[in-house]
């Protein structure tokens, strides 16, 4: 049974990782380097940047507010175009705002047809 190439690469990579971890001190000269040249390729160890994981977003937002740590919250302001469409007369009074007409779209949708002798 043939193993898909991606799976083969993953297996070889995992095996190489296990071997490299077992020999890391020798490969990196006791941590002086973060890579090792193997002749046919290079392996390296790099630290991943820190990341934040949140479980229960609404609850965490509530706790942040309760603790007064609003520095950890963002407030995104955006224009409510739907509200402007509901009250176009008011919206038109704002410089930089214009309300266009609903307009009309034109489209062409050809029917599928078999063409004799095509792609044979």
C-alpha positions in Angstrom: 0.0 0.0 0.0 1.5 3.3 -1.1 1.7 6.0 1.6 0.8 9.5 0.5 3.9 11.7 0.1 2.7 14.2 2.7 2.4 11.5 5.2 5.8 10.1 4.4 7.3 13.6 4.8 5.6 14.0 8.2 6.9 10.6 9.4 10.4 11.4 8.3 10.3 14.8 9.9 9.0 13.4 13.2 11.8 10.8 13.1 14.4 13.4 12.4 13.0 15.6 15.1 13.3 12.7 17.6 16.9 12.0 16.6 17.8 15.7 16.6 16.4 16.2 20.1 18.4 13.1 21.4 21.6 14.6 19.9 20.8 18.3 20.4 23.8 19.1 22.6 26.3 17.7 20.1 24.5 19.2 17.1 24.3 22.7 18.6 27.7 22.7 20.4 25.8 22.7 23.8 23.4 25.4 22.7 25.9 27.8 21.1 24.0 27.5 17.8 20.3 27.1 16.9 20.9 25.1 13.8 22.8 22.1 12.5 24.1 21.6 8.9 23.6 17.9 8.0 25.2 18.2 4.6 22.0 17.3 2.8 20.0 19.9 4.6 19.8 22.0 7.7 17.7 21.6 10.9 17.0 24.5 13.2 15.3 25.3 16.5 13.5 28.6 16.7 11.4 30.0 19.5 7.8 30.7 18.6 6.4 34.1 19.7 4.1 34.1 22.7 0.4 33.9 22.0 -2.8 34.5 24.0 -5.5 31.9 24.1 -9.0 32.9 25.3 -11.8 30.4 26.4 -15.2 31.9 26.9 -14.7 35.3 25.3 -17.8 36.9 26.8 -16.9 35.9 30.3 -13.3 37.1 29.9 -14.6 40.5 28.6 -16.8 40.7 31.7 -13.9 39.9 34.0 -11.7 42.5 32.3 -14.4 45.2 32.8 -14.9 44.2 36.4 -11.2 44.4 37.1 -10.9 47.8 35.4 -8.4 46.5 32.9 -9.9 48.2 29.8 -6.4 48.5 28.4 -7.0 44.9 27.2 -10.2 45.8 25.3 -10.6 47.3 21.8 -13.5 49.4 20.7 -14.0 49.4 17.0 -15.9 52.3 15.6 -17.5 51.9 12.2 -20.1 53.6 10.1 -23.5 52.0 10.1 -24.5 52.2 6.4 -27.7 50.4 7.0 -28.8 53.1 9.4 -27.9 55.7 6.7 -30.1 53.9 4.2 -33.0 54.0 6.6 -32.6 57.8 7.0 -31.0 59.0 3.7 -32.2 62.6 4.2 -30.2 62.9 7.4 -27.2 61.0 6.0 -26.9 63.3 3.0 -26.3 66.3 5.4 -23.0 64.8 6.4 -20.0 65.9 4.2 -18.5 63.0 2.4 -21.6 60.9 2.4 -23.7 60.3 -0.7 -26.6 58.0 -1.1 -26.8 56.4 -4.6 -29.8 54.9 -6.2 -30.5 51.2 -6.0 -29.7 50.9 -9.7 -30.0 48.0 -12.0 -27.6 45.1 -12.8 -27.4 43.4 -16.2 -26.1 39.9 -16.6 -25.8 37.2 -19.2 -26.0 33.5 -18.3 -25.5 31.2 -21.3 -27.3 27.8 -21.3 -25.1 24.8 -21.4 -25.2 23.0 -24.7 -23.4 20.1 -26.2 -21.4 20.9 -29.2 -21.0 18.0 -31.6 -17.4 17.2 -32.3 -16.0 19.4 -29.5 -13.2 18.1 -27.2 -13.1 14.6 -28.7 
